[in-house]
């Protein structure tokens, strides 16, 4: 029964994935306004506390593609699409993006990002897209009263294939 349900959702999952990637491509060239560190709050010194474990987060891999056929430079890398549901008070723990680029789309609720590059939390409302790459380290918390639903598209390097790296 579960396989029938998954099979019937496959076209929807593919449509969501393609729509998400199209949206990310469209927004990646535009300047970001929502979800930026507020003026005067940028820092080069990490000032945040760092939770190390997820709390109230459901992390579901919707699709994964082995990129190895693209050549030696891609060997062992996976292109992955995940759905994360962060309950009120829930936390996506401290992690970095030096080797794992990601694009995050907030589709429901809102979530606050606590970044190593900002002195205060950065609010990401529904519709916000956040590109994560390079020297970024951060964690997320749902400070709202409803679940926050996020879609994450990332490239997972071979050494990190644990299935659900935040």
N, C-alpha and C positions, 0 to 999 in steps of 0.2 A: 504494500500500500504506500509506504514512504517513497519508494522509487517512482511510482506513478505520480505522486505529488511533486517530486523533484523534476521529473520529466515534463510535467505540464507547466512548471515554472521556468523551464530552461529558456524559452523564447523571451519571457519577461526579464530574466536575469541578464540575457544577452543584450536586450534593448536597454536595460538600465546601465549596463557596463559601457555600451557604445555611447549612450547619451551622456554619461558621466565623463568619459574620456573626451568627447566633443566639447563639453562645457569647460573642462580643464584647459584644453587647447585654446579655446576662445579667450579665457580669462588670463592665461599665462603671459600674454603679450600686453595686457592692459595694466595700467598702474593700479595698485591695491589701495583701497581707502578703508573699507570696513575691515576690522581685524588687525589693523596696524597698531604698533606700540604708540601710545599717546605722545604728543609733542613734549619734549623735555624729559621723557622717562627712559629713553634708550640708555643702555649701559654696556660696558665690555666686561664688567665684573659680575659674576653670578651671585645674586642676592636672595634667591628663593630656597625654601626648604624643599626636600626631594622625597616624595613618597616612593617606596621601592616595590610595592605590590599593588596589583589591580584590585579595585573594590567596586562591586556593583556593575561590572562590565561584561557584556556578552559579545564575544568576538567570533564571527562566523565567516569562514573563507567561502566566497561565492564562486570563485573561479581562479585557476592558476595555470600559467603557461610556462613550460620549460623553454628558456631562451637559448639553450645549448646549440640547436641547429643553426643559429645565426652566426656561429663562428667561435673561435677560441676565446676571444675577449668576453663572450657571454656564457661560457661553459659553466653550468651549475646554477646560473641565475634564474630566478622565477619572476614573472610578471604576475602580480596577484591583485585580486579585487576582494575586499572584505567589507562586511557590514558590522559596525560596532554600535551597540546600544548601551548608553551610559545612564544608569538610573540616577534620580536626584541624590546628590551627595556622593555619587560614584566618582572613581578616580582612574584615569589611564596613567600609570606610573611614569616616573622619570626615564627618559630614553633619549638617544641622540640620532642624528641623521648623517653622520660623516660617510657611511657606506650604504645607506638605505634611503634613497630619495622617495618621497611620497607626496601625493596630492590628496587632500582631505576635503570632502564636500559635506557640509552640515545640511541635512535635509529636514530635520524636525528639532524643535526645541532650540536651545543654545548651550554653549559650553565655553568655559574660561580656560585660556592657555596661560601657563606660567612659564615664561621663557628665560633662558640664560642671557638674553639680550635686552630684557625689559625689566624695569624695577617694579612694575605693577602688572596685575592680570590683564589679559587682552580678551575681550568678549568677542565670540564668534556666533552670530545669530544664524538662523536658518537661511540658506542661500549663499552663505559665505564659503569661499574656496581658499584653502591655505596650502601654499607650496612649501615643502619641507626638504631642505637639502643643505649640505655643507656643514659648517661648524655649529649648527643649531642643536641645542639640547633643551628639552622642555618636558612638562607634564600637563595634564588636562584635568579639570574638575567640573562636574555639572553642579553649579550653584543654584539651578532653577528648581521648579516644582514639578516639571514633567520630564520624561526621558528625553535625552538627546540622541538622535540617530545620525550616524556619520557613515559615509562611504569612503574607504581608503584604497587608493590604487598605489602600489609601491613595487619597487624592484628589490627582491630579497636576494642578497648574496649567498653563495653556497655554504659558508660557515655558519649561517644563522637559520637553517631550515628546521626550526622548531615548530613551524605551523602557525604560530600566533604571536610573533614578536611584536610588541607594542611599538 
